[in-house]
């Protein structure tokens, strides 16, 4: 079984005619439907799971924004990967909840 990582993704759509927030919502919908653990923040959405699965979801989210009418997208990733152990969102945020 693949170990879990954290992947933060920020998709910045560019469109001369469409609302950027509505386009970002299309990416978040893909992530919501994926079944992985995730958290939406004001600047990015962080997912938790196997790296190959998260990268596939990220690509699907990017394509959803383009399919919704964006002229182009800027996509920023941040990942935390451990050599021999899982990475969880909870370990970083539990003490603040």
C-alpha positions, 0 to 999 in steps of 0.5 A: 500500500502506498503511503499517504502524503499531503498535496496542496494545490492552488489553481488560478484560472485566467479568463476574460469573461468568466468569474474566477471563483466559479472556475475554481469551484469546478476544481474543488468539485472534482476533489470533493467527488474523489473520496480523498481527505481534503481541506479547502483553505482561502489560498489552496486545497490540501489533499491527503492520500497516495501521491499517484492518486492525488496527482491524478485528481489534480490533473482532473481538477485542472482539466475541469477548470479548462473545460468550464471555460478558462482560457488558461490555468496557473497550477501551483503544487506543494507536497510533503512526502516522507521516506518511510511514513505517512504524512497527515493533515491532522498531525499539523493542525489538530492542536489548533482545533 
